[in-house]
Amino acid sequence: MMARQVRVGIIGGGLMGREAAAAFGRWMALLDVPVVPRLVAVCDIDAERRAWFEQIDTVEMTTGDHARLIEAGLDVVYVAVPHVLHGAIYRDVLDAGIDLFGEKPFGIDLPTAQSIVTAVGDSGVFSRCSSELPFFPGAQMAMAEVASGRLGQIIEARAALLHSSDMNRDKPINWKRKVATCGEIGVMGDLGMHVVHVPLRLGWLPTSVYATLQDIVTHRPGPNGEPVACDTIDNASLVCTIDSAEGSFPLHLETKRIAPGQSNTWTFEVLGMEGGVSFSTRSPQIVRRFRIDPSGRQMWEEIQPGHASVFPTITGSIFEFGFPDALLQMWAAFLTERAGELGDRFGCATPEEALAGHRIFAAALTSAAEGRAVPLPVTGKQDEA
């Protein structure tokens, strides 16, 4: 059967907009995906960014006005813009009845995220939130280990995204370093969806949050080189309580822009009474598994997951998996689920999961301000978490 073409538009021609276009260019590497994206329209207010997309044969239009793009007869729009613009642009796409793939965190704050999720429901369109790192084969293997129940009673879990992009105090200010454009949740908005995606998919809804938030670099060079306020949170360390039938356990969530020795490391680790599992993108070819042998000896063993992705590709299993591969897998999951053919495969973060993440981050702000654990009601539904 010939794969169906999907007309895609991109609003926001920065890093992630270009990465999406590059992923579409590698689409032929995927096997048995029922749809093919065709990038036909791009919007960015920067003419130089728009010019980069004009080298792509399928692009029919580039514009600085997202309203023009929305009128271009599109099936899907991917929006990758500063958080302060999420509310208005996401709702414009939804009001036009176009399916939306939105960048994290799905709004600059909790009220905006709630309004976006409400608009998704009212419009009836298909929508998901970007989160590519859990598509690494090692991440999928680790999650499957937890879901299997082989670890026994969970003692503790940790999910983190750590990088050192802000170690240099002389790095110029940009929109991610300003509350007005990034949001009061700071680094949690920028990186938080990556760390809550898998725990929420496993059904781990926190009942309380205790947070330590750090604004480490308070000023950065402005456009003229003079220091300006850098008022966003650089590092966030959250301890969340997860209640289960076997007892409560702590879930540590870390999002850090200033993590010495790290590059862009996603980590997921779970320890239980009968076993454990650990994966980090820093060593993408290794999943570490803890077990106790019949004699009672405790040991960590290494497993190589290979290039065993959610969606099979032409790439041999012995080859290493990287960020562009994860991005390609995420887009395959989005478009396949949109076509109603995802089945039991791992899917992109849902609007409800994005909203649950915002509730966690908002509780973290309250916790840090008041120096206490903040309770979160859990009803069993992520949209009411």
C-alpha positions in Angstrom: 0.0 0.0 0.0 1.3 3.5 -0.9 1.9 5.7 2.1 -0.4 8.7 2.5 1.1 12.1 2.1 0.5 14.7 4.9 0.9 18.4 4.2 2.9 19.9 7.0 3.6 23.5 8.0 6.2 24.7 10.5 5.8 27.9 12.6 9.2 28.7 14.0 12.3 28.2 11.8 14.9 27.9 14.6 16.8 24.9 15.7 13.8 22.5 16.2 12.0 23.7 13.1 15.2 22.9 11.0 15.6 19.6 12.8 12.0 18.7 11.9 12.7 19.5 8.2 15.8 17.4 8.3 13.8 14.5 9.8 11.4 14.6 7.0 14.3 14.4 4.6 15.3 11.1 6.2 11.8 9.6 6.1 12.8 6.9 3.6 14.9 5.4 6.4 11.7 4.3 8.1 10.0 1.0 7.3 6.3 0.3 7.3 5.1 3.8 8.3 1.7 4.5 6.8 2.2 8.2 6.1 4.8 10.5 4.5 5.2 14.2 5.7 5.5 16.8 3.0 6.8 20.1 4.2 5.0 22.7 2.2 5.0 26.0 4.3 7.3 27.6 6.8 6.7 30.7 8.9 9.4 32.7 10.8 9.8 36.5 11.4 13.5 36.2 10.5 14.1 36.3 6.7 17.5 34.5 7.0 15.8 31.6 8.7 13.1 31.5 6.1 15.8 31.4 3.4 17.3 28.2 4.8 14.0 26.4 4.1 13.7 27.6 0.6 16.4 25.0 -0.4 13.8 22.2 0.2 12.0 21.2 -3.0 8.6 20.6 -1.4 8.3 24.0 0.3 5.7 26.0 -1.6 5.6 29.1 0.7 7.7 30.9 3.3 6.2 33.8 5.2 6.6 36.0 8.3 2.9 35.8 9.1 1.6 32.7 10.7 -2.0 33.6 9.7 -0.9 33.2 6.0 0.6 29.8 6.8 -2.6 28.6 8.5 -4.5 29.3 5.3 -2.1 27.2 3.1 -4.3 24.0 3.1 -2.3 22.1 5.7 -3.0 18.8 7.5 -0.6 19.4 10.4 1.2 22.4 11.8 4.3 22.1 14.0 4.9 25.1 16.3 8.3 25.7 17.8 8.3 29.3 19.1 9.1 31.0 22.5 6.8 29.9 25.3 5.2 33.3 25.5 3.7 32.7 22.0 2.3 29.3 22.6 -1.1 30.3 23.9 -2.0 32.6 20.9 -0.4 30.6 18.1 -1.5 27.1 19.3 -5.1 28.4 19.6 -5.0 29.9 16.1 -4.0 26.6 14.7 -6.7 24.7 16.7 -9.3 27.3 15.8 -8.5 26.6 12.1 -9.2 22.9 12.7 -5.6 21.9 11.8 -3.9 19.1 13.8 -1.2 20.5 16.1 2.2 19.2 17.1 3.3 21.7 19.8 6.7 22.1 21.3 7.0 21.8 25.1 5.9 23.0 27.5 2.5 23.6 25.8 2.2 27.1 27.3 4.2 29.6 29.3 2.4 28.7 32.5 -0.4 26.5 34.0 -3.4 28.7 33.1 -2.2 28.9 29.5 -1.6 25.2 29.3 -5.1 24.6 30.6 -6.6 26.9 28.0 -4.7 25.1 25.2 -5.8 21.7 26.4 -9.4 22.9 26.6 -9.1 24.3 23.1 -7.7 20.9 21.9 -10.8 19.2 23.3 -13.2 21.8 21.9 -11.7 21.7 18.4 -11.6 17.9 18.2 -8.3 17.9 16.4 -5.4 15.6 17.0 -2.6 17.1 19.1 0.6 16.0 20.8 3.5 17.6 22.6 7.1 17.2 21.6 9.4 14.9 23.6 11.9 12.9 21.6 14.5 11.6 24.1 12.3 8.7 25.5 12.4 7.2 22.0 16.0 6.0 22.5 16.0 2.2 22.3 17.6 2.1 25.8 14.9 4.3 27.2 12.3 2.0 25.7 14.0 -1.1 27.2 14.2 0.5 30.6 10.6 1.5 30.6 9.6 -2.1 29.5 11.6 -3.5 32.4 9.6 -1.3 34.9 6.3 -2.1 33.3 7.0 -5.8 33.4 6.9 -5.8 37.2 10.2 -7.7 37.4 11.7 -5.0 39.6 9.3 -5.9 42.4 8.2 -3.2 44.9 9.6 0.1 43.7 12.0 1.8 46.2 12.9 4.9 44.2 13.1 6.3 40.7 14.9 9.2 39.0 14.5 11.0 35.7 16.8 13.8 34.6 17.8 16.0 31.8 21.2 17.6 32.5 23.3 19.8 30.3 25.9 22.5 30.7 24.8 25.0 28.1 24.9 27.9 30.7 28.2 27.1 32.4 29.7 30.1 30.6 28.6 33.2 32.5 29.5 35.4 29.5 26.9 33.6 27.2 24.6 36.3 25.9 21.0 36.6 27.1 18.3 35.0 25.0 14.5 34.4 25.4 15.0 31.2 27.4 16.7 33.2 30.1 13.9 35.7 30.7 10.8 35.1 32.7 8.8 37.3 30.4 9.3 35.0 27.4 10.3 31.6 28.9 8.0 31.7 32.0 8.4 31.6 35.7 9.0 27.9 35.6 12.3 28.5 33.7 14.3 25.4 33.0 11.3 23.2 33.9 9.4 24.6 31.0 12.4 24.1 28.7 13.4 20.6 29.7 10.7 19.3 32.0 8.5 17.4 29.5 11.5 15.2 28.8 11.7 14.0 32.4 7.9 13.7 33.2 7.0 11.9 29.9 8.0 8.4 30.9 6.9 8.6 34.6 3.5 9.9 33.6 3.2 7.2 30.9 3.9 4.6 33.6 1.0 6.0 35.6 3.2 7.7 38.2 1.2 10.8 39.3 2.8 12.6 42.2 0.8 13.2 45.3 3.3 15.8 46.6 6.2 17.9 45.3 9.2 19.3 47.2 11.5 21.5 45.1 14.9 23.2 45.3 15.2 25.8 42.5 18.3 27.7 41.7 18.9 31.0 39.8 22.6 30.6 39.6 23.6 33.2 36.9 21.6 36.3 37.7 22.9 38.5 34.9 24.1 37.9 31.3 25.4 40.2 28.6 22.6 42.0 26.7 22.6 43.0 23.0 25.0 45.9 23.7 27.3 43.8 25.9 26.0 45.4 29.2 24.7 43.1 31.9 21.0 42.5 32.0 18.8 40.5 34.4 18.8 36.7 33.7 15.8 36.0 36.0 14.9 32.4 35.1 15.5 29.2 37.1 18.7 27.5 35.9 18.4 24.3 37.8 15.4 22.5 39.4 15.6 19.5 41.6 12.2 18.0 42.6 11.3 15.1 45.0 7.9 13.8 44.2 5.9 11.3 46.2 4.4 8.5 44.2 1.7 6.3 45.9 1.3 2.8 44.7 -0.5 -0.3 45.9 2.8 -1.6 47.4 3.7 1.6 49.1 5.0 5.1 48.4 8.3 5.9 46.8 10.3 9.1 45.8 10.5 10.1 42.2 13.4 12.5 41.7 13.0 14.9 38.7 16.0 17.0 37.7 16.2 19.6 35.0 19.5 21.5 34.9 21.1 23.9 32.5 24.2 24.1 34.7 25.3 20.5 35.3 29.1 20.3 35.2 30.4 17.5 33.1 27.2 17.0 31.2 26.4 17.7 27.6 22.7 16.9 27.0 22.2 13.9 29.1 18.8 12.2 29.6 18.7 9.7 32.4 16.1 7.3 33.8 16.7 4.9 36.7 14.4 2.8 38.8 15.4 0.6 41.8 13.1 -2.1 43.2 13.3 -4.9 45.8 13.9 -7.5 43.2 15.8 -5.6 40.5 16.7 -2.3 38.9 17.3 -0.7 35.6 19.3 2.4 34.5 19.7 4.1 31.1 21.5 7.3 30.1 21.9 8.9 26.7 25.5 9.6 27.7 26.1 5.8 27.1 23.3 5.2 24.5 24.5 1.7 23.7 24.2 0.4 27.2 21.2 -0.4 29.5 22.3 -1.4 33.0 20.2 -3.9 34.8 20.4 -4.8 38.5 19.6 -8.3 39.7 20.1 -10.7 42.6 21.4 -14.1 41.6 20.2 -17.3 43.3 23.1 -17.2 45.8 22.0 -13.7 46.9 24.8 -11.8 45.2 23.9 -8.4 43.9 25.1 -7.4 40.5 24.7 -4.9 37.7 24.9 -6.3 34.2 25.1 -4.4 30.8 22.8 -5.0 27.9 23.3 -3.5 24.4 19.8 -2.6 23.0 21.2 -1.8 19.6 19.3 0.2 17.0 16.0 -1.5 18.0 13.7 1.5 17.6 10.0 1.8 18.1 9.6 2.0 14.3 12.0 -0.2 12.3 14.4 1.4 10.0 16.9 0.4 7.3 19.7 0.9 9.9 21.3 -2.3 11.2 20.9 -3.1 14.9 24.6 -2.9 15.6 24.8 0.8 14.8 24.6 3.5 17.4 21.4 5.5 17.9 21.5 9.3 18.3 19.4 12.5 18.7 18.4 12.7 15.0 17.2 9.1 15.2 15.0 9.9 18.3 13.5 12.9 16.5 12.7 10.8 13.5 11.0 8.2 15.7 9.0 10.8 17.5 7.7 12.2 14.3 6.8 8.7 13.0 4.9 8.1 16.3 3.0 11.4 15.9 2.0 10.8 12.3 1.2 7.1 12.8 -1.0 7.8 15.9 -2.7 10.6 14.0 -3.5 8.0 11.3 -5.0 5.7 13.9 -2.4 3.0 13.4 0.0 3.4 16.4 -1.3 0.2 18.2 0.6 -0.6 21.4 3.7 1.3 20.4 5.1 4.1 22.5 3.5 7.4 21.5 4.2 11.1 21.9 3.3 13.1 25.0 -0.4 13.9 25.1 -1.9 17.3 25.9 -3.1 15.8 29.2 0.5 14.7 30.1 1.8 18.2 29.2 -0.9 19.7 31.5 0.1 17.2 34.3 3.7 18.4 33.9 2.6 22.0 34.3 0.8 21.1 37.5 4.0 19.5 38.9 6.1 22.6 37.9 3.6 25.0 39.4 3.7 23.0 42.6 7.5 23.2 42.5 7.3 27.0 42.4 5.0 27.1 45.4 7.2 24.5 47.2 10.4 26.6 46.7 8.7 29.8 47.7 7.2 28.4 50.9 9.8 25.8 51.8 7.4 22.9 52.1 6.1 19.9 50.2 3.1 20.8 48.2 0.3 18.3 47.9 -1.2 17.4 44.5 -4.6 15.7 44.3 -4.6 12.5 42.3 -7.9 11.2 40.8 -6.5 8.6 38.5 -6.8 10.8 35.4 -3.9 12.8 34.2 -6.0 15.7 33.1 -7.2 16.0 36.7 -3.8 15.4 38.3 
